[in-house]
Amino acid sequence: MVSNSEVLKIAYSIREAVEATSLSRTTIYKLISEGDLPIVKVGGRSLIPSSALIELLAAPQN
């Protein structure tokens, strides 16, 4: 059996993205609304692909 610490996350909920990036919930929602952070809707959930978070944090900032 694989423990949770060994599972590679491919997407994060908004709450998990806040925890993973140390960005505020407001900032995450602002980035989403401005089109700078893509989300995937699955059922009633909004998920942020982990690749999108990595790209966001790796991109040079103004």
TATA-V72040 format. One record per residue. SS is DSSP state (h for helix, s for strand, l for the rest). Layout:
ss = {SS/SS}
//
This chain:
ss = {l/l/l/h/h/h/l/l/l/l/s/s/l/h/h/h/h/h/h/h/h/l/l/l/h/h/h/h/h/h/h/h/h/l/l/l/l/l/l/s/s/s/l/l/s/s/s/s/s/h/h/h/h/h/h/h/h/h/l/l/l/l}
//
